[in-house]
Structure formats: structure tokens, C-alpha cells
Amino acid sequence: MNQSGLIFDIKRYSINDGPGIRVTLFFKGCPLHCAWCHNPESISPKIQKMYSAAKCIGAMECIRICPNNALKLTREGIVTDMKACQLCGKCAEVCPTLAIEMSGKKYSVEELMLIIEKERLVFDQSNGGVTFSGGEPMLHADQLIELLDACGERGFHRCVDTCGYTNTDKLLEVAKRTDLFLYDLKVMDCEKHRQFTGVSNERILENLIKLAQTGANINIRIPFISGVNTDHENVEKTAEFVANLAGEKKQVNLLPYHEIATHKYKKMGKEYDSGHLKEPSEEELKEAQKIFANVGLQTIIGG
């Protein structure tokens, strides 16, 4: 069986998604809707069109090639009638400045393995490998398992970046084939987690406990956001929870919040409202590192 799923980006020479130099595959679709999401194009499981008016030079090639007459040029740039548009992507293919982009492309396992295989020399020289991210790769569990098996057969290091909001049995099957998990934790309070992500964290925490019990190698990644989870109470609860997980002490990466994805929302025709979200202060970062250190956990800023 050769599964196919939507990939919205393939990043080569990645150094922040696991050890060494890696190729990271970003699956489209996510069960969470985090208020701070820096890849908004990853949330929908469907192909989407993105447009940057700043790049548009009015060449009109997109208008001429559209089989459904869904595009027109206005003072604000190219406007798409989404009722007529069938997301065929022909407009993006002919756009000379890449003002129009299609987010999401179907790849078979065989096609992805051909891409990954080209990076073998880089993997060997840097002790790198392949990272499956998103969105949420566990939404594509069957294809993910095929890819992990194929990478394992070739001796490639395999890393899965997950929010943990997934079927437990599937997660444990993936664990049998994964060398390292990058596991996201957002907020410990269930209702606050629901407020900022749209879902409860109960399944996420339960899955992390069960995953740790298998002996899986896990790094904890925490998007660190002032106004959401930098308060003393939340950091203490997070540190206590992580410290009590089975197995060796986990590495914790604190990922400071930023607003660099604002332009992506504009490309999708959306306005990004950061609300009360702010970058954490140096004091908040140092205090968090101290709290984690008190329970024997190493923290790294970024990564």
C-alpha cells in the first residue's frame, strides 16, 4: 500500500527539528487551532491558495490561464472568486513572481522517499535525518508509518513532531518506528488550553504519559508566550509533570513567541490579531529555567 497525503512544505538543511542537519516534511491539517500558530496554512487539511499583493506585478498570466475565469485584476491586486476557483493551481504555476502560491500538494510515499534519499550524504556527515512535522503528522498516521518504515530500512534517523492530540494506539504504533519525538506542551490548565487551542489537553497529557512508559526518546517543546503560560503556577505544574514522566529526564525546549507569521495570515486573506499574546521577557525565561532546573530538567531556549 502506498499512501498519499498533503504536504505544505519540505524544508532541507533544517537544524532546529532534531539532531544534525535534517529534511523536515510538513503535513497539512491540525486538530488544534492555537492562537499563536506560526504556520496558519498548516491548519486546514485541504489545499489552499495564498496571495501576496506586494509581489504582484500585474502580469495577468494567471487570469489568462484560469479555466474557470475565477480571477480578476483590481486596484488591490488579483482577486479570486472562491466559488468559481477549483484550486487547480495553474495560476500559481505561471505567476512570474510567485505572488500566488498553492499550499498543499499530494505526494506518494515513493515520491517523498526519492526526495529524502537525495539528502543521504548530508545525514551521514551531520548525524542528521528526517523529521515529520506539520500541522499534525499523526492525522496522516498510515502514511506516516509507511514513511517511518521506509526510512528505517535505509538507516535514516526518524523524528516525529507532534501535539499529542491523537489516537493512542496509532501513536504507540508510530513510537515503534520513531527514534525521537518532539512533543508539544502548551498549557497545563485544561480550560485555558481549550481557550487558546480549541481543544482540551487531557488526551495530550495522557498520551505523553503512555508514550514515556514505552521508553521512547522524547524532547518536550513549549511555545512560551507571555499572557498564556509564562506564569509561575503554570511553569511549576509543567515542570512537575515532565519531571515525573517515566524514563530518563526529558530535555525541554522553551520556544519564545514571536509575530513573524503575520505576513502568512495576510497571504491567506486573514488578519492576525495577537490579542494579549506577547514575547516572554528575559526575566520570565530565566525564572522558568530555574524552576525546571529545580526538578532536574535541562532547558534550552529555542530549537
Secondary structure, 3 states (H helix, E strand, C coil): CCCEEEEEEEEEEECCCCCCCEEEEEECCCCCCCCCCCCHHHCCCCCEEEECHHHCCCCCHHHHHCCCCCEEEECCEEEECCCCCCCCCHHHHHCCCCCEEEECEEEEHHHHHHHHHCCHHHHHHHCCEEEEECCCHHHHHHHHHHHHHHHHHCCCEEEEEECCCCCHHHHHHHHCCCCEEEEECCCCCHHHHHHHHCCCCHHHHHHHHHHHHCCCCEEEEEEECECCCCCHHHHHHHHHHHHCCCCCCCEEEEEECCCCCHHHHHHCCCCCCCCCCECCCHHHHHHHHHHHHHCCCCEEECC
